[in-house]
């Protein structure tokens, strides 16, 4: 998810890009504070998703889950669109509640993978996702290299993945399924590094006010979830 830079912070972003936060202690403090806030929100959202998925599988029968699946998916889409377009106008608390509501809905819809894959393989995929996410987040945060071109390539590849997925709904090709899974892992690995760098830029530009932290956390959260799902397709063991 691309984060829109509020106009009042754009000048500071340009300053950061030119000189770097090490030239300004105020920017360094703002960046660290913003990054910490973003990762805290994202981690809470992941716990909400995991907890909701686990509760759904343990507490509800398959008929109930199936009956509520379509309404939950529609609600997910509505909430994420509202966050994307209205979060800048909402108080931080309201945006955070909407973010966690989306995470809970996502946990409900993702619970179906527990019926397809073994719990051990899902736990393994989650651990691998966490390792990749941590490494790429660290790289994106500390690297001096501009990752804008990497982000652009990954975003273009993402559109290609979506198109290939739609085509494969009709072809049902195992080979295409396997190839798109590998590309998906590479794409979201790159996006994690790119988004992590962008988040530090926004924080350095004093962009940590309002609900921008929620939007940034949502972007990282979606990177994590999608990377996890592609890894499950590659290494998950079916029941």
FIKOLZA-1660 file (N, C-alpha, C; in steps of 0.1 Angstrom, whole numbers, plus 5000, padded with zeros to 4 digits):
% residues 239
   i   px   py   pz ch aa at
   1 5008 4988 5000  A  X  N
   1 5000 5000 5000  A  X CA
   1 5009 5012 5000  A  X  C
   2 5006 5021 4990  A  X  N
   2 5014 5033 4989  A  X CA
   2 5009 5044 4999  A  X  C
   3 5018 5050 5007  A  X  N
   3 5014 5059 5018  A  X CA
   3 5015 5073 5012  A  X  C
   4 5005 5081 5013  A  X  N
   4 5005 5094 5008  A  X CA
   4 5011 5104 5018  A  X  C
   5 5021 5112 5013  A  X  N
   5 5028 5121 5022  A  X CA
   5 5019 5134 5023  A  X  C
   6 5015 5138 5035  A  X  N
   6 5008 5150 5037  A  X CA
   6 5016 5162 5032  A  X  C
   7 5010 5172 5026  A  X  N
   7 5017 5183 5020  A  X CA
   7 5026 5190 5031  A  X  C
   8 5021 5191 5043  A  X  N
   8 5029 5198 5053  A  X CA
   8 5042 5191 5057  A  X  C
   9 5044 5179 5053  A  X  N
   9 5056 5172 5056  A  X CA
   9 5065 5170 5044  A  X  C
  10 5060 5173 5032  A  X  N
  10 5067 5170 5019  A  X CA
  10 5081 5177 5019  A  X  C
  11 5081 5190 5024  A  X  N
  11 5094 5197 5024  A  X CA
  11 5104 5190 5032  A  X  C
  12 5100 5185 5044  A  X  N
  12 5109 5178 5053  A  X CA
  12 5114 5165 5047  A  X  C
  13 5105 5158 5039  A  X  N
  13 5110 5146 5032  A  X CA
  13 5121 5149 5022  A  X  C
  14 5119 5160 5015  A  X  N
  14 5129 5164 5005  A  X CA
  14 5142 5167 5012  A  X  C
  15 5141 5174 5024  A  X  N
  15 5153 5177 5031  A  X CA
  15 5160 5164 5036  A  X  C
  16 5152 5154 5040  A  X  N
  16 5158 5142 5045  A  X CA
  16 5165 5135 5033  A  X  C
  17 5158 5134 5022  A  X  N
  17 5164 5128 5010  A  X CA
  17 5177 5134 5006  A  X  C
  18 5179 5147 5008  A  X  N
  18 5191 5154 5003  A  X CA
  18 5202 5152 5013  A  X  C
  19 5199 5154 5026  A  X  N
  19 5209 5154 5036  A  X CA
  19 5210 5142 5046  A  X  C
  20 5199 5135 5048  A  X  N
  20 5199 5124 5057  A  X CA
  20 5197 5128 5071  A  X  C
  21 5191 5119 5079  A  X  N
  21 5187 5122 5092  A  X CA
  21 5199 5124 5102  A  X  C
  22 5210 5119 5098  A  X  N
  22 5222 5121 5107  A  X CA
  22 5226 5135 5108  A  X  C
  23 5221 5144 5098  A  X  N
  23 5224 5158 5098  A  X CA
  23 5215 5166 5108  A  X  C
  24 5204 5159 5113  A  X  N
  24 5195 5167 5121  A  X CA
  24 5190 5158 5132  A  X  C
  25 5193 5161 5145  A  X  N
  25 5190 5153 5156  A  X CA
  25 5175 5152 5158  A  X  C
  26 5168 5163 5155  A  X  N
  26 5153 5163 5156  A  X CA
  26 5147 5153 5146  A  X  C
  27 5152 5152 5134  A  X  N
  27 5147 5142 5125  A  X CA
  27 5150 5128 5129  A  X  C
  28 5162 5126 5135  A  X  N
  28 5165 5112 5139  A  X CA
  28 5156 5108 5150  A  X  C
  29 5153 5116 5160  A  X  N
  29 5144 5113 5171  A  X CA
  29 5130 5110 5165  A  X  C
  30 5125 5119 5156  A  X  N
  30 5112 5117 5150  A  X CA
  30 5111 5104 5143  A  X  C
  31 5121 5101 5135  A  X  N
  31 5121 5088 5127  A  X CA
  31 5121 5076 5137  A  X  C
  32 5129 5076 5147  A  X  N
  32 5129 5064 5156  A  X CA
  32 5115 5063 5163  A  X  C
  33 5109 5074 5168  A  X  N
  33 5096 5073 5174  A  X CA
  33 5086 5068 5165  A  X  C
  34 5086 5073 5153  A  X  N
  34 5075 5069 5143  A  X CA
  34 5077 5054 5139  A  X  C
  35 5089 5050 5137  A  X  N
  35 5091 5036 5134  A  X CA
  35 5087 5027 5145  A  X  C
  36 5090 5030 5157  A  X  N
  36 5086 5022 5169  A  X CA
  36 5070 5021 5169  A  X  C
  37 5064 5033 5167  A  X  N
  37 5049 5033 5168  A  X CA
  37 5043 5024 5157  A  X  C
  38 5049 5025 5145  A  X  N
  38 5044 5017 5133  A  X CA
  38 5045 5002 5136  A  X  C
  39 5057 4998 5141  A  X  N
  39 5059 4983 5143  A  X CA
  39 5051 4978 5155  A  X  C
  40 5048 4987 5165  A  X  N
  40 5040 4982 5176  A  X CA
  40 5025 4980 5171  A  X  C
  41 5020 4989 5163  A  X  N
  41 5007 4987 5157  A  X CA
  41 5006 4975 5149  A  X  C
  42 5016 4973 5140  A  X  N
  42 5016 4962 5131  A  X CA
  42 5017 4948 5139  A  X  C
  43 5025 4948 5150  A  X  N
  43 5026 4935 5158  A  X CA
  43 5013 4932 5165  A  X  C
  44 5007 4942 5170  A  X  N
  44 4994 4940 5177  A  X CA
  44 4984 4935 5166  A  X  C
  45 4984 4940 5154  A  X  N
  45 4975 4936 5144  A  X CA
  45 4977 4921 5140  A  X  C
  46 4990 4917 5140  A  X  N
  46 4993 4903 5137  A  X CA
  46 4988 4894 5148  A  X  C
  47 4990 4898 5160  A  X  N
  47 4985 4890 5171  A  X CA
  47 4970 4889 5171  A  X  C
  48 4963 4900 5167  A  X  N
  48 4948 4899 5166  A  X CA
  48 4944 4889 5155  A  X  C
  49 4951 4890 5143  A  X  N
  49 4948 4881 5132  A  X CA
  49 4951 4866 5136  A  X  C
  50 4962 4863 5142  A  X  N
  50 4965 4850 5146  A  X CA
  50 4955 4845 5156  A  X  C
  51 4952 4853 5166  A  X  N
  51 4943 4849 5177  A  X CA
  51 4929 4847 5171  A  X  C
  52 4924 4855 5162  A  X  N
  52 4911 4854 5156  A  X CA
  52 4910 4841 5148  A  X  C
  53 4921 4839 5140  A  X  N
  53 4921 4826 5132  A  X CA
  53 4920 4814 5141  A  X  C
  54 4928 4814 5151  A  X  N
  54 4929 4802 5160  A  X CA
  54 4915 4800 5167  A  X  C
  55 4909 4811 5172  A  X  N
  55 4896 4811 5179  A  X CA
  55 4886 4806 5169  A  X  C
  56 4886 4810 5157  A  X  N
  56 4876 4806 5147  A  X CA
  56 4876 4791 5144  A  X  C
  57 4889 4786 5142  A  X  N
  57 4890 4772 5140  A  X CA
  57 4886 4763 5152  A  X  C
  58 4889 4768 5164  A  X  N
  58 4886 4760 5176  A  X CA
  58 4872 4761 5181  A  X  C
  59 4865 4772 5177  A  X  N
  59 4852 4775 5183  A  X CA
  59 4840 4774 5173  A  X  C
  60 4843 4775 5160  A  X  N
  60 4832 4775 5151  A  X CA
  60 4833 4763 5142  A  X  C
  61 4821 4758 5137  A  X  N
  61 4821 4747 5128  A  X CA
  61 4822 4752 5114  A  X  C
  62 4825 4743 5105  A  X  N
  62 4828 4747 5091  A  X CA
  62 4816 4753 5084  A  X  C
  63 4804 4749 5087  A  X  N
  63 4792 4755 5081  A  X CA
  63 4791 4770 5085  A  X  C
  64 4793 4772 5098  A  X  N
  64 4792 4786 5102  A  X CA
  64 4803 4795 5096  A  X  C
  65 4815 4790 5095  A  X  N
  65 4826 4797 5089  A  X CA
  65 4823 4800 5074  A  X  C
  66 4818 4790 5067  A  X  N
  66 4815 4792 5053  A  X CA
  66 4804 4802 5051  A  X  C
  67 4794 4802 5060  A  X  N
  67 4782 4811 5059  A  X CA
  67 4786 4825 5061  A  X  C
  68 4796 4828 5069  A  X  N
  68 4800 4842 5072  A  X CA
  68 4812 4846 5064  A  X  C
  69 4817 4837 5055  A  X  N
  69 4830 4841 5048  A  X CA
  69 4828 4852 5038  A  X  C
  70 4818 4852 5030  A  X  N
  70 4815 4863 5020  A  X CA
  70 4813 4876 5027  A  X  C
  71 4804 4877 5037  A  X  N
  71 4802 4890 5044  A  X CA
  71 4815 4895 5050  A  X  C
  72 4823 4886 5056  A  X  N
  72 4835 4890 5062  A  X CA
  72 4845 4896 5052  A  X  C
  73 4846 4890 5040  A  X  N
  73 4854 4895 5029  A  X CA
  73 4850 4908 5024  A  X  C
  74 4837 4910 5023  A  X  N
  74 4832 4923 5019  A  X CA
  74 4835 4934 5030  A  X  C
  75 4833 4930 5042  A  X  N
  75 4836 4939 5053  A  X CA
  75 4851 4943 5053  A  X  C
  76 4860 4933 5051  A  X  N
  76 4874 4936 5050  A  X CA
  76 4877 4946 5039  A  X  C
  77 4871 4945 5027  A  X  N
  77 4873 4954 5016  A  X CA
  77 4869 4968 5020  A  X  C
  78 4857 4969 5026  A  X  N
  78 4852 4982 5030  A  X CA
  78 4861 4989 5040  A  X  C
  79 4865 4981 5050  A  X  N
  79 4874 4987 5061  A  X CA
  79 4887 4992 5055  A  X  C
  80 4893 4984 5047  A  X  N
  80 4907 4988 5041  A  X CA
  80 4906 5000 5032  A  X  C
  81 4895 5000 5024  A  X  N
  81 4893 5012 5016  A  X CA
  81 4890 5025 5024  A  X  C
  82 4882 5023 5035  A  X  N
  82 4880 5035 5043  A  X CA
  82 4893 5040 5050  A  X  C
  83 4901 5030 5054  A  X  N
  83 4914 5034 5060  A  X CA
  83 4923 5041 5050  A  X  C
  84 4923 5036 5038  A  X  N
  84 4932 5041 5028  A  X CA
  84 4928 5055 5024  A  X  C
  85 4915 5058 5023  A  X  N
  85 4911 5071 5018  A  X CA
  85 4907 5081 5029  A  X  C
  86 4904 5076 5041  A  X  N
  86 4899 5085 5052  A  X CA
  86 4908 5086 5064  A  X  C
  87 4918 5077 5065  A  X  N
  87 4926 5077 5077  A  X CA
  87 4933 5090 5081  A  X  C
  88 4937 5098 5071  A  X  N
  88 4943 5111 5073  A  X CA
  88 4934 5121 5080  A  X  C
  89 4921 5118 5079  A  X  N
  89 4911 5127 5085  A  X CA
  89 4905 5122 5098  A  X  C
  90 4909 5110 5102  A  X  N
  90 4904 5104 5114  A  X CA
  90 4914 5105 5126  A  X  C
  91 4909 5106 5138  A  X  N
  91 4918 5105 5150  A  X CA
  91 4926 5092 5150  A  X  C
  92 4938 5093 5156  A  X  N
  92 4946 5081 5157  A  X CA
  92 4939 5069 5163  A  X  C
  93 4932 5071 5174  A  X  N
  93 4925 5060 5180  A  X CA
  93 4915 5054 5171  A  X  C
  94 4907 5062 5164  A  X  N
  94 4897 5056 5155  A  X CA
  94 4903 5048 5144  A  X  C
  95 4914 5053 5138  A  X  N
  95 4921 5046 5127  A  X CA
  95 4927 5033 5133  A  X  C
  96 4933 5033 5145  A  X  N
  96 4938 5021 5151  A  X CA
  96 4928 5011 5153  A  X  C
  97 4916 5015 5158  A  X  N
  97 4905 5005 5160  A  X CA
  97 4901 4999 5147  A  X  C
  98 4900 5007 5136  A  X  N
  98 4896 5002 5123  A  X CA
  98 4907 4992 5118  A  X  C
  99 4919 4995 5121  A  X  N
  99 4930 4986 5117  A  X CA
  99 4929 4973 5124  A  X  C
 100 4926 4973 5137  A  X  N
 100 4925 4960 5144  A  X CA
 100 4912 4953 5140  A  X  C
 101 4902 4960 5137  A  X  N
 101 4890 4954 5132  A  X CA
 101 4893 4946 5118  A  X  C
 102 4900 4953 5110  A  X  N
 102 4904 4947 5097  A  X CA
 102 4913 4934 5100  A  X  C
 103 4922 4935 5110  A  X  N
 103 4931 4924 5113  A  X CA
 103 4922 4912 5118  A  X  C
 104 4912 4915 5126  A  X  N
 104 4903 4904 5131  A  X CA
 104 4895 4898 5120  A  X  C
 105 4890 4906 5111  A  X  N
 105 4883 4901 5099  A  X CA
 105 4892 4892 5090  A  X  C
 106 4904 4897 5089  A  X  N
 106 4914 4889 5081  A  X CA
 106 4917 4876 5088  A  X  C
 107 4918 4876 5101  A  X  N
 107 4920 4863 5108  A  X CA
 107 4909 4854 5106  A  X  C
 108 4897 4859 5105  A  X  N
 108 4885 4850 5103  A  X CA
 108 4886 4844 5089  A  X  C
 109 4889 4852 5079  A  X  N
 109 4889 4847 5065  A  X CA
 109 4901 4838 5063  A  X  C
 110 4912 4841 5070  A  X  N
 110 4924 4832 5068  A  X CA
 110 4923 4819 5075  A  X  C
 111 4913 4818 5084  A  X  N
 111 4912 4805 5092  A  X CA
 111 4910 4793 5083  A  X  C
 112 4906 4795 5070  A  X  N
 112 4903 4783 5062  A  X CA
 112 4916 4776 5059  A  X  C
 113 4928 4783 5060  A  X  N
 113 4940 4776 5056  A  X CA
 113 4943 4765 5067  A  X  C
 114 4937 4766 5079  A  X  N
 114 4939 4755 5089  A  X CA
 114 4932 4742 5085  A  X  C
 115 4922 4743 5076  A  X  N
 115 4916 4731 5071  A  X CA
 115 4923 4725 5059  A  X  C
 116 4933 4732 5053  A  X  N
 116 4940 4727 5042  A  X CA
 116 4954 4723 5045  A  X  C
 117 4960 4730 5054  A  X  N
 117 4974 4727 5057  A  X CA
 117 4976 4723 5072  A  X  C
 118 4986 4715 5075  A  X  N
 118 4988 4711 5089  A  X CA
 118 4992 4723 5097  A  X  C
 119 4989 4722 5110  A  X  N
 119 4993 4733 5119  A  X CA
 119 5008 4735 5120  A  X  C
 120 5015 4723 5120  A  X  N
 120 5030 4724 5121  A  X CA
 120 5036 4731 5109  A  X  C
 121 5031 4729 5097  A  X  N
 121 5036 4735 5085  A  X CA
 121 5033 4750 5085  A  X  C
 122 5021 4753 5090  A  X  N
 122 5017 4768 5091  A  X CA
 122 5026 4775 5101  A  X  C
 123 5029 4768 5112  A  X  N
 123 5038 4774 5122  A  X CA
 123 5052 4776 5116  A  X  C
 124 5056 4766 5108  A  X  N
 124 5069 4768 5102  A  X CA
 124 5070 4779 5092  A  X  C
 125 5059 4780 5084  A  X  N
 125 5059 4791 5074  A  X CA
 125 5058 4805 5081  A  X  C
 126 5051 4805 5092  A  X  N
 126 5050 4818 5100  A  X CA
 126 5064 4822 5105  A  X  C
 127 5072 4812 5110  A  X  N
 127 5085 4814 5115  A  X CA
 127 5094 4819 5104  A  X  C
 128 5094 4813 5093  A  X  N
 128 5102 4817 5082  A  X CA
 128 5098 4831 5077  A  X  C
 129 5085 4834 5077  A  X  N
 129 5081 4848 5073  A  X CA
 129 5086 4858 5083  A  X  C
 130 5085 4855 5096  A  X  N
 130 5091 4864 5106  A  X CA
 130 5105 4866 5104  A  X  C
 131 5113 4856 5101  A  X  N
 131 5127 4858 5099  A  X CA
 131 5130 4867 5087  A  X  C
 132 5124 4864 5076  A  X  N
 132 5126 4872 5064  A  X CA
 132 5121 4887 5066  A  X  C
 133 5110 4888 5073  A  X  N
 133 5105 4901 5076  A  X CA
 133 5114 4909 5084  A  X  C
 134 5120 4903 5095  A  X  N
 134 5129 4910 5104  A  X CA
 134 5142 4914 5097  A  X  C
 135 5147 4905 5088  A  X  N
 135 5160 4908 5081  A  X CA
 135 5158 4919 5071  A  X  C
 136 5147 4919 5063  A  X  N
 136 5145 4929 5053  A  X CA
 136 5140 4942 5059  A  X  C
 137 5133 4942 5070  A  X  N
 137 5130 4954 5077  A  X CA
 137 5142 4961 5082  A  X  C
 138 5151 4954 5088  A  X  N
 138 5164 4959 5093  A  X CA
 138 5172 4965 5081  A  X  C
 139 5173 4957 5070  A  X  N
 139 5180 4962 5058  A  X CA
 139 5174 4975 5053  A  X  C
 140 5161 4975 5052  A  X  N
 140 5154 4987 5046  A  X CA
 140 5156 4999 5055  A  X  C
 141 5157 4997 5068  A  X  N
 141 5158 5008 5078  A  X CA
 141 5172 5014 5078  A  X  C
 142 5183 5005 5077  A  X  N
 142 5196 5010 5079  A  X CA
 142 5204 5013 5066  A  X  C
 143 5199 5007 5055  A  X  N
 143 5207 5009 5043  A  X CA
 143 5207 5023 5038  A  X  C
 144 5218 5027 5032  A  X  N
 144 5220 5041 5026  A  X CA
 144 5215 5041 5011  A  X  C
 145 5213 5029 5006  A  X  N
 145 5209 5028 4992  A  X CA
 145 5195 5032 4990  A  X  C
 146 5192 5039 4980  A  X  N
 146 5178 5043 4977  A  X CA
 146 5171 5031 4971  A  X  C
 147 5160 5027 4977  A  X  N
 147 5153 5015 4973  A  X CA
 147 5140 5018 4965  A  X  C
 148 5139 5031 4960  A  X  N
 148 5128 5035 4952  A  X CA
 148 5126 5027 4940  A  X  C
 149 5137 5024 4932  A  X  N
 149 5136 5016 4920  A  X CA
 149 5132 5002 4923  A  X  C
 150 5137 4996 4934  A  X  N
 150 5133 4983 4938  A  X CA
 150 5118 4982 4941  A  X  C
 151 5113 4993 4948  A  X  N
 151 5098 4993 4951  A  X CA
 151 5090 4994 4938  A  X  C
 152 5094 5002 4929  A  X  N
 152 5087 5003 4916  A  X CA
 152 5086 4990 4909  A  X  C
 153 5098 4983 4908  A  X  N
 153 5098 4970 4902  A  X CA
 153 5089 4960 4909  A  X  C
 154 5089 4960 4922  A  X  N
 154 5081 4951 4929  A  X CA
 154 5066 4954 4927  A  X  C
 155 5062 4966 4927  A  X  N
 155 5048 4970 4925  A  X CA
 155 5044 4966 4911  A  X  C
 156 5052 4968 4901  A  X  N
 156 5048 4964 4887  A  X CA
 156 5047 4948 4887  A  X  C
 157 5056 4941 4894  A  X  N
 157 5056 4927 4894  A  X CA
 157 5043 4922 4901  A  X  C
 158 5039 4930 4911  A  X  N
 158 5027 4926 4919  A  X CA
 158 5014 4926 4910  A  X  C
 159 5013 4936 4901  A  X  N
 159 5002 4937 4891  A  X CA
 159 5003 4924 4882  A  X  C
 160 5015 4921 4878  A  X  N
 160 5017 4909 4870  A  X CA
 160 5012 4896 4877  A  X  C
 161 5015 4895 4890  A  X  N
 161 5011 4884 4898  A  X CA
 161 4996 4883 4899  A  X  C
 162 4990 4894 4901  A  X  N
 162 4975 4894 4902  A  X CA
 162 4969 4889 4888  A  X  C
 163 4974 4894 4877  A  X  N
 163 4969 4890 4864  A  X CA
 163 4972 4875 4862  A  X  C
 164 4984 4870 4866  A  X  N
 164 4987 4856 4864  A  X CA
 164 4978 4847 4873  A  X  C
 165 4975 4852 4884  A  X  N
 165 4966 4845 4893  A  X CA
 165 4952 4843 4887  A  X  C
 166 4947 4854 4881  A  X  N
 166 4934 4854 4875  A  X CA
 166 4934 4844 4863  A  X  C
 167 4944 4845 4855  A  X  N
 167 4945 4836 4844  A  X CA
 167 4946 4821 4848  A  X  C
 168 4953 4819 4859  A  X  N
 168 4955 4805 4864  A  X CA
 168 4942 4799 4870  A  X  C
 169 4932 4808 4873  A  X  N
 169 4919 4803 4878  A  X CA
 169 4913 4795 4867  A  X  C
 170 4916 4798 4855  A  X  N
 170 4910 4790 4843  A  X CA
 170 4919 4779 4839  A  X  C
 171 4932 4782 4839  A  X  N
 171 4942 4772 4834  A  X CA
 171 4944 4761 4844  A  X  C
 172 4944 4764 4857  A  X  N
 172 4946 4754 4868  A  X CA
 172 4960 4747 4866  A  X  C
 173 4970 4755 4862  A  X  N
 173 4983 4750 4860  A  X CA
 173 4992 4749 4872  A  X  C
 174 4996 4737 4876  A  X  N
 174 5005 4735 4888  A  X CA
 174 5018 4742 4886  A  X  C
 175 5023 4742 4874  A  X  N
 175 5036 4749 4871  A  X CA
 175 5035 4764 4873  A  X  C
 176 5024 4770 4868  A  X  N
 176 5022 4784 4870  A  X CA
 176 5020 4788 4885  A  X  C
 177 5013 4779 4891  A  X  N
 177 5010 4781 4906  A  X CA
 177 5024 4781 4913  A  X  C
 178 5032 4772 4910  A  X  N
 178 5045 4771 4916  A  X CA
 178 5054 4784 4913  A  X  C
 179 5054 4788 4900  A  X  N
 179 5063 4799 4896  A  X CA
 179 5057 4812 4903  A  X  C
 180 5044 4814 4902  A  X  N
 180 5039 4826 4908  A  X CA
 180 5041 4827 4923  A  X  C
 181 5041 4815 4930  A  X  N
 181 5044 4815 4944  A  X CA
 181 5058 4819 4947  A  X  C
 182 5068 4815 4939  A  X  N
 182 5082 4819 4941  A  X CA
 182 5083 4834 4938  A  X  C
 183 5077 4839 4927  A  X  N
 183 5077 4853 4924  A  X CA
 183 5071 4861 4935  A  X  C
 184 5060 4856 4941  A  X  N
 184 5053 4863 4952  A  X CA
 184 5062 4865 4964  A  X  C
 185 5069 4854 4967  A  X  N
 185 5079 4855 4978  A  X CA
 185 5089 4866 4976  A  X  C
 186 5095 4866 4964  A  X  N
 186 5105 4876 4960  A  X CA
 186 5099 4890 4960  A  X  C
 187 5087 4892 4955  A  X  N
 187 5081 4905 4954  A  X CA
 187 5078 4911 4968  A  X  C
 188 5072 4903 4977  A  X  N
 188 5069 4909 4990  A  X CA
 188 5082 4910 4999  A  X  C
 189 5092 4902 4996  A  X  N
 189 5104 4904 5003  A  X CA
 189 5110 4917 5000  A  X  C
 190 5110 4921 4987  A  X  N
 190 5115 4934 4982  A  X CA
 190 5106 4945 4988  A  X  C
 191 5093 4943 4988  A  X  N
 191 5084 4954 4993  A  X CA
 191 5086 4957 5008  A  X  C
 192 5089 4946 5015  A  X  N
 192 5092 4949 5030  A  X CA
 192 5104 4958 5032  A  X  C
 193 5114 4956 5024  A  X  N
 193 5126 4964 5025  A  X CA
 193 5123 4979 5021  A  X  C
 194 5116 4980 5009  A  X  N
 194 5112 4993 5004  A  X CA
 194 5103 5000 5014  A  X  C
 195 5092 4994 5019  A  X  N
 195 5083 5000 5028  A  X CA
 195 5089 5004 5041  A  X  C
 196 5099 4996 5045  A  X  N
 196 5106 4999 5058  A  X CA
 196 5114 5012 5056  A  X  C
 197 5121 5014 5045  A  X  N
 197 5128 5026 5042  A  X CA
 197 5119 5038 5041  A  X  C
 198 5107 5036 5034  A  X  N
 198 5098 5047 5033  A  X CA
 198 5093 5052 5046  A  X  C
 199 5090 5042 5055  A  X  N
 199 5085 5045 5068  A  X CA
 199 5095 5054 5076  A  X  C
 200 5107 5051 5075  A  X  N
 200 5117 5059 5082  A  X CA
 200 5118 5073 5076  A  X  C
 201 5117 5074 5063  A  X  N
 201 5117 5087 5057  A  X CA
 201 5105 5095 5062  A  X  C
 202 5093 5089 5063  A  X  N
 202 5081 5097 5067  A  X CA
 202 5083 5101 5082  A  X  C
 203 5089 5092 5090  A  X  N
 203 5091 5096 5104  A  X CA
 203 5101 5107 5105  A  X  C
 204 5112 5107 5097  A  X  N
 204 5122 5117 5097  A  X CA
 204 5116 5131 5093  A  X  C
 205 5105 5130 5085  A  X  N
 205 5099 5142 5080  A  X CA
 205 5088 5147 5090  A  X  C
 206 5089 5142 5102  A  X  N
 206 5079 5146 5112  A  X CA
 206 5065 5142 5108  A  X  C
 207 5064 5131 5101  A  X  N
 207 5051 5126 5096  A  X CA
 207 5045 5116 5106  A  X  C
 208 5050 5115 5118  A  X  N
 208 5044 5106 5128  A  X CA
 208 5032 5110 5135  A  X  C
 209 5026 5121 5130  A  X  N
 209 5014 5127 5137  A  X CA
 209 5002 5120 5130  A  X  C
 210 4990 5121 5138  A  X  N
 210 4978 5116 5132  A  X CA
 210 4978 5101 5130  A  X  C
 211 4972 5098 5119  A  X  N
 211 4970 5084 5115  A  X CA
 211 4979 5078 5105  A  X  C
 212 4990 5086 5102  A  X  N
 212 4999 5081 5092  A  X CA
 212 5006 5068 5097  A  X  C
 213 5008 5067 5110  A  X  N
 213 5014 5055 5115  A  X CA
 213 5006 5043 5113  A  X  C
 214 4992 5045 5113  A  X  N
 214 4983 5033 5111  A  X CA
 214 4984 5029 5097  A  X  C
 215 4985 5038 5087  A  X  N
 215 4986 5035 5073  A  X CA
 215 4999 5028 5070  A  X  C
 216 5010 5033 5076  A  X  N
 216 5023 5026 5075  A  X CA
 216 5023 5012 5080  A  X  C
 217 5016 5011 5092  A  X  N
 217 5015 4997 5098  A  X CA
 217 5007 4988 5090  A  X  C
 218 4996 4993 5084  A  X  N
 218 4988 4985 5075  A  X CA
 218 4996 4980 5063  A  X  C
 219 5004 4989 5057  A  X  N
 219 5012 4985 5046  A  X CA
 219 5022 4974 5049  A  X  C
 220 5029 4975 5061  A  X  N
 220 5038 4964 5065  A  X CA
 220 5030 4951 5068  A  X  C
 221 5019 4953 5075  A  X  N
 221 5010 4941 5078  A  X CA
 221 5006 4934 5066  A  X  C
 222 5002 4941 5055  A  X  N
 222 4998 4934 5043  A  X CA
 222 5010 4927 5036  A  X  C
 223 5022 4933 5037  A  X  N
 223 5034 4927 5032  A  X CA
 223 5037 4914 5039  A  X  C
 224 5035 4914 5052  A  X  N
 224 5038 4902 5061  A  X CA
 224 5028 4891 5057  A  X  C
 225 5015 4894 5057  A  X  N
 225 5005 4885 5054  A  X CA
 225 5006 4878 5041  A  X  C
 226 5009 4886 5031  A  X  N
 226 5010 4881 5017  A  X CA
 226 5023 4873 5015  A  X  C
 227 5034 4877 5022  A  X  N
 227 5046 4868 5022  A  X CA
 227 5043 4855 5028  A  X  C
 228 5036 4855 5039  A  X  N
 228 5033 4843 5047  A  X CA
 228 5024 4834 5038  A  X  C
 229 5014 4839 5031  A  X  N
 229 5005 4831 5022  A  X CA
 229 5013 4825 5011  A  X  C
 230 5022 4832 5005  A  X  N
 230 5030 4827 4994  A  X CA
 230 5040 4816 4999  A  X  C
 231 5045 4818 5010  A  X  N
 231 5054 4807 5016  A  X CA
 231 5046 4795 5020  A  X  C
 232 5034 4797 5024  A  X  N
 232 5025 4785 5027  A  X CA
 232 5023 4777 5015  A  X  C
 233 5020 4784 5003  A  X  N
 233 5018 4777 4991  A  X CA
 233 5031 4769 4987  A  X  C
 234 5042 4774 4990  A  X  N
 234 5055 4767 4986  A  X CA
 234 5059 4756 4996  A  X  C
 235 5058 4759 5009  A  X  N
 235 5063 4749 5019  A  X CA
 235 5053 4743 5028  A  X  C
 236 5040 4747 5027  A  X  N
 236 5030 4742 5035  A  X CA
 236 5027 4728 5032  A  X  C
 237 5024 4719 5042  A  X  N
 237 5021 4705 5040  A  X CA
 237 5006 4704 5041  A  X  C
 238 5000 4699 5030  A  X  N
 238 4986 4697 5030  A  X CA
 238 4981 4685 5038  A  X  C
 239 4969 4686 5044  A  X  N
 239 4964 4675 5052  A  X CA
 239 4960 4663 5042  A  X  C
% end
